[in-house]
Amino acid sequence: RGNEYKVDFISKSKVVIVVNDDKVTPAIEAISKAAHTGEIGDGKIFITSVERVVRIRTGELDESAV
């Protein structure tokens, strides 16, 4: 009745990068080239919009906060 299982967990990291629209494609290419091994766990890239940016220390907003 009892079975032994070997469970190998793949460690994961989350990296968040915010770039201007004109830098999205070069960023994707650079990340893909650096992370590609062809093995399970190479990762995924999600592209989303950033609606607002607030620099807490100075109160700067949006472009000036980046």
N, CA, C and O atoms as a GROMACS GRO file, in nm:
protein
  264
    1ARG      N    1   0.081  -0.120   0.000
    1ARG     CA    2   0.000   0.000   0.000
    1ARG      C    3   0.085   0.126   0.000
    1ARG      O    4   0.048   0.224  -0.065
    2GLY      N    5   0.193   0.126   0.069
    2GLY     CA    6   0.274   0.247   0.078
    2GLY      C    7   0.365   0.262  -0.043
    2GLY      O    8   0.428   0.166  -0.086
    3ASN      N    9   0.371   0.380  -0.095
    3ASN     CA   10   0.462   0.411  -0.204
    3ASN      C   11   0.553   0.525  -0.162
    3ASN      O   12   0.514   0.615  -0.088
    4GLU      N   13   0.676   0.519  -0.211
    4GLU     CA   14   0.768   0.628  -0.184
    4GLU      C   15   0.770   0.720  -0.305
    4GLU      O   16   0.773   0.677  -0.420
    5TYR      N   17   0.769   0.848  -0.276
    5TYR     CA   18   0.775   0.948  -0.381
    5TYR      C   19   0.893   1.039  -0.357
    5TYR      O   20   0.922   1.076  -0.243
    6LYS      N   21   0.958   1.075  -0.464
    6LYS     CA   22   1.065   1.173  -0.455
    6LYS      C   23   1.010   1.303  -0.513
    6LYS      O   24   0.970   1.308  -0.630
    7VAL      N   25   1.009   1.406  -0.433
    7VAL     CA   26   0.956   1.535  -0.476
    7VAL      C   27   1.072   1.634  -0.484
    7VAL      O   28   1.134   1.666  -0.383
    8ASP      N   29   1.099   1.680  -0.604
    8ASP     CA   30   1.204   1.779  -0.624
    8ASP      C   31   1.138   1.913  -0.656
    8ASP      O   32   1.076   1.929  -0.761
    9PHE      N   33   1.152   2.006  -0.566
    9PHE     CA   34   1.096   2.138  -0.588
    9PHE      C   35   1.197   2.224  -0.662
    9PHE      O   36   1.317   2.218  -0.634
   10ILE      N   37   1.149   2.304  -0.753
   10ILE     CA   38   1.234   2.397  -0.825
   10ILE      C   39   1.223   2.531  -0.754
   10ILE      O   40   1.113   2.584  -0.736
   11SER      N   41   1.337   2.586  -0.713
   11SER     CA   42   1.332   2.716  -0.647
   11SER      C   43   1.289   2.822  -0.748
   11SER      O   44   1.322   2.815  -0.866
   12LYS      N   45   1.215   2.920  -0.700
   12LYS     CA   46   1.162   3.023  -0.788
   12LYS      C   47   1.196   3.160  -0.734
   12LYS      O   48   1.206   3.181  -0.613
   13SER      N   49   1.213   3.253  -0.825
   13SER     CA   50   1.236   3.392  -0.790
   13SER      C   51   1.142   3.477  -0.871
   13SER      O   52   1.102   3.441  -0.981
   14LYS      N   53   1.106   3.590  -0.815
   14LYS     CA   54   1.023   3.685  -0.888
   14LYS      C   55   1.103   3.813  -0.904
   14LYS      O   56   1.151   3.871  -0.806
   15VAL      N   57   1.115   3.857  -1.027
   15VAL     CA   58   1.187   3.980  -1.057
   15VAL      C   59   1.088   4.076  -1.122
   15VAL      O   60   1.020   4.040  -1.219
   16VAL      N   61   1.079   4.196  -1.069
   16VAL     CA   62   0.989   4.297  -1.126
   16VAL      C   63   1.074   4.407  -1.186
   16VAL      O   64   1.160   4.465  -1.120
   17ILE      N   65   1.050   4.435  -1.313
   17ILE     CA   66   1.124   4.538  -1.386
   17ILE      C   67   1.024   4.631  -1.451
   17ILE      O   68   0.928   4.586  -1.514
   18VAL      N   69   1.045   4.761  -1.435
   18VAL     CA   70   0.960   4.860  -1.499
   18VAL      C   71   1.044   4.935  -1.600
   18VAL      O   72   1.147   4.993  -1.564
   19VAL      N   73   1.002   4.934  -1.727
   19VAL     CA   74   1.074   5.004  -1.832
   19VAL      C   75   0.976   5.085  -1.916
   19VAL      O   76   0.857   5.055  -1.919
   20ASN      N   77   1.027   5.187  -1.984
   20ASN     CA   78   0.945   5.263  -2.077
   20ASN      C   79   0.904   5.174  -2.194
   20ASN      O   80   0.968   5.073  -2.222
   21ASP      N   81   0.795   5.212  -2.262
   21ASP     CA   82   0.741   5.131  -2.370
   21ASP      C   83   0.845   5.097  -2.477
   21ASP      O   84   0.844   4.985  -2.530
   22ASP      N   85   0.933   5.190  -2.509
   22ASP     CA   86   1.031   5.164  -2.614
   22ASP      C   87   1.140   5.066  -2.572
   22ASP      O   88   1.220   5.022  -2.656
   23LYS      N   89   1.146   5.032  -2.446
   23LYS     CA   90   1.247   4.938  -2.395
   23LYS      C   91   1.192   4.799  -2.369
   23LYS      O   92   1.266   4.710  -2.329
   24VAL      N   93   1.061   4.778  -2.392
   24VAL     CA   94   0.998   4.650  -2.360
   24VAL      C   95   1.059   4.536  -2.442
   24VAL      O   96   1.099   4.434  -2.387
   25THR      N   97   1.065   4.553  -2.573
   25THR     CA   98   1.117   4.445  -2.658
   25THR      C   99   1.263   4.413  -2.627
   25THR      O  100   1.296   4.295  -2.613
   26PRO      N  101   1.352   4.512  -2.616
   26PRO     CA  102   1.490   4.478  -2.579
   26PRO      C  103   1.501   4.410  -2.442
   26PRO      O  104   1.585   4.322  -2.422
   27ALA      N  105   1.417   4.450  -2.348
   27ALA     CA  106   1.419   4.388  -2.216
   27ALA      C  107   1.376   4.242  -2.224
   27ALA      O  108   1.438   4.156  -2.162
   28ILE      N  109   1.271   4.214  -2.300
   28ILE     CA  110   1.225   4.076  -2.318
   28ILE      C  111   1.335   3.991  -2.381
   28ILE      O  112   1.361   3.879  -2.337
   29GLU      N  113   1.400   4.045  -2.484
   29GLU     CA  114   1.506   3.971  -2.552
   29GLU      C  115   1.623   3.942  -2.458
   29GLU      O  116   1.676   3.831  -2.457
   30ALA      N  117   1.662   4.041  -2.379
   30ALA     CA  118   1.775   4.023  -2.287
   30ALA      C  119   1.743   3.921  -2.178
   30ALA      O  120   1.826   3.836  -2.146
   31ILE      N  121   1.623   3.931  -2.121
   31ILE     CA  122   1.583   3.837  -2.015
   31ILE      C  123   1.574   3.696  -2.071
   31ILE      O  124   1.622   3.601  -2.010
   32SER      N  125   1.510   3.682  -2.187
   32SER     CA  126   1.494   3.550  -2.248
   32SER      C  127   1.629   3.486  -2.278
   32SER      O  128   1.649   3.367  -2.253
   33LYS      N  129   1.722   3.565  -2.332
   33LYS     CA  130   1.854   3.512  -2.366
   33LYS      C  131   1.929   3.468  -2.240
   33LYS      O  132   1.994   3.364  -2.240
   34ALA      N  133   1.921   3.548  -2.134
   34ALA     CA  134   1.993   3.516  -2.011
   34ALA      C  135   1.932   3.399  -1.936
   34ALA      O  136   2.005   3.322  -1.872
   35ALA      N  137   1.800   3.383  -1.942
   35ALA     CA  138   1.732   3.282  -1.860
   35ALA      C  139   1.713   3.149  -1.931
   35ALA      O  140   1.684   3.049  -1.866
   36HIS      N  141   1.728   3.146  -2.061
   36HIS     CA  142   1.697   3.024  -2.138
   36HIS      C  143   1.799   2.914  -2.112
   36HIS      O  144   1.919   2.932  -2.132
   37THR      N  145   1.748   2.799  -2.067
   37THR     CA  146   1.830   2.679  -2.054
   37THR      C  147   1.771   2.564  -2.134
   37THR      O  148   1.839   2.466  -2.162
   38GLY      N  149   1.642   2.577  -2.171
   38GLY     CA  150   1.573   2.469  -2.239
   38GLY      C  151   1.516   2.366  -2.144
   38GLY      O  152   1.458   2.267  -2.188
   39GLU      N  153   1.531   2.389  -2.016
   39GLU     CA  154   1.481   2.296  -1.915
   39GLU      C  155   1.356   2.353  -1.850
   39GLU      O  156   1.325   2.472  -1.862
   40ILE      N  157   1.284   2.266  -1.780
   40ILE     CA  158   1.169   2.310  -1.702
   40ILE      C  159   1.217   2.410  -1.599
   40ILE      O  160   1.319   2.389  -1.534
   41GLY      N  161   1.143   2.519  -1.583
   41GLY     CA  162   1.180   2.619  -1.484
   41GLY      C  163   1.248   2.742  -1.540
   41GLY      O  164   1.293   2.828  -1.464
   42ASP      N  165   1.257   2.750  -1.672
   42ASP     CA  166   1.318   2.869  -1.733
   42ASP      C  167   1.240   2.996  -1.698
   42ASP      O  168   1.298   3.105  -1.694
   43GLY      N  169   1.113   2.983  -1.673
   43GLY     CA  170   1.034   3.097  -1.628
   43GLY      C  171   0.938   3.150  -1.732
   43GLY      O  172   0.924   3.095  -1.841
   44LYS      N  173   0.872   3.257  -1.694
   44LYS     CA  174   0.774   3.324  -1.779
   44LYS      C  175   0.796   3.474  -1.767
   44LYS      O  176   0.848   3.522  -1.666
   45ILE      N  177   0.756   3.546  -1.870
   45ILE     CA  178   0.761   3.692  -1.866
   45ILE      C  179   0.618   3.741  -1.883
   45ILE      O  180   0.549   3.704  -1.978
   46PHE      N  181   0.573   3.824  -1.791
   46PHE     CA  182   0.441   3.884  -1.798
   46PHE      C  183   0.457   4.032  -1.829
   46PHE      O  184   0.538   4.099  -1.766
   47ILE      N  185   0.382   4.083  -1.924
   47ILE     CA  186   0.388   4.224  -1.961
   47ILE      C  187   0.257   4.288  -1.915
   47ILE      O  188   0.149   4.248  -1.957
   48THR      N  189   0.268   4.388  -1.829
   48THR     CA  190   0.151   4.460  -1.781
   48THR      C  191   0.178   4.610  -1.784
   48THR      O  192   0.293   4.653  -1.791
   49SER      N  193   0.072   4.687  -1.779
   49SER     CA  194   0.085   4.832  -1.773
   49SER      C  195   0.098   4.878  -1.629
   49SER      O  196   0.041   4.817  -1.538
   50VAL      N  197   0.172   4.985  -1.610
   50VAL     CA  198   0.182   5.047  -1.479
   50VAL      C  199   0.098   5.174  -1.486
   50VAL      O  200   0.128   5.265  -1.563
   51GLU      N  201  -0.006   5.179  -1.406
   51GLU     CA  202  -0.100   5.292  -1.411
   51GLU      C  203  -0.044   5.417  -1.344
   51GLU      O  204  -0.054   5.527  -1.399
   52ARG      N  205   0.015   5.401  -1.227
   52ARG     CA  206   0.068   5.516  -1.153
   52ARG      C  207   0.194   5.473  -1.081
   52ARG      O  208   0.211   5.357  -1.044
   53VAL      N  209   0.282   5.571  -1.061
   53VAL     CA  210   0.402   5.550  -0.983
   53VAL      C  211   0.410   5.661  -0.881
   53VAL      O  212   0.392   5.778  -0.915
   54VAL      N  213   0.436   5.627  -0.756
   54VAL     CA  214   0.450   5.727  -0.650
   54VAL      C  215   0.580   5.698  -0.577
   54VAL      O  216   0.599   5.589  -0.524
   55ARG      N  217   0.669   5.796  -0.572
   55ARG     CA  218   0.790   5.783  -0.492
   55ARG      C  219   0.753   5.833  -0.352
   55ARG      O  220   0.730   5.952  -0.333
   56ILE      N  221   0.749   5.745  -0.258
   56ILE     CA  222   0.701   5.776  -0.124
   56ILE      C  223   0.785   5.885  -0.057
   56ILE      O  224   0.730   5.978   0.003
   57ARG      N  225   0.917   5.875  -0.067
   57ARG     CA  226   1.006   5.968   0.002
   57ARG      C  227   0.981   6.113  -0.038
   57ARG      O  228   0.980   6.202   0.047
   58THR      N  229   0.962   6.138  -0.169
   58THR     CA  230   0.950   6.276  -0.217
   58THR      C  231   0.810   6.316  -0.258
   58THR      O  232   0.781   6.435  -0.274
   59GLY      N  233   0.723   6.219  -0.277
   59GLY     CA  234   0.588   6.248  -0.323
   59GLY      C  235   0.578   6.266  -0.473
   59GLY      O  236   0.472   6.301  -0.525
   60GLU      N  237   0.689   6.244  -0.546
   60GLU     CA  238   0.687   6.258  -0.691
   60GLU      C  239   0.592   6.156  -0.752
   60GLU      O  240   0.574   6.047  -0.699
   61LEU      N  241   0.534   6.194  -0.864
   61LEU     CA  242   0.436   6.108  -0.930
   61LEU      C  243   0.479   6.073  -1.072
   61LEU      O  244   0.548   6.151  -1.139
   62ASP      N  245   0.438   5.956  -1.116
   62ASP     CA  246   0.450   5.908  -1.253
   62ASP      C  247   0.590   5.923  -1.310
   62ASP      O  248   0.685   5.872  -1.251
   63GLU      N  249   0.608   5.991  -1.424
   63GLU     CA  250   0.738   5.999  -1.492
   63GLU      C  251   0.849   6.052  -1.401
   63GLU      O  252   0.961   6.000  -1.404
   64SER      N  253   0.820   6.152  -1.321
   64SER     CA  254   0.924   6.209  -1.235
   64SER      C  255   0.961   6.114  -1.120
   64SER      O  256   1.067   6.130  -1.059
   65ALA      N  257   0.877   6.018  -1.091
   65ALA     CA  258   0.905   5.922  -0.984
   65ALA      C  259   0.991   5.805  -1.033
   65ALA      O  260   1.049   5.732  -0.953
   66VAL      N  261   0.997   5.790  -1.163
   66VAL     CA  262   1.075   5.679  -1.219
   66VAL      C  263   1.217   5.725  -1.230
   66VAL      O  264   1.303   5.649  -1.274
   0.00000   0.00000   0.00000
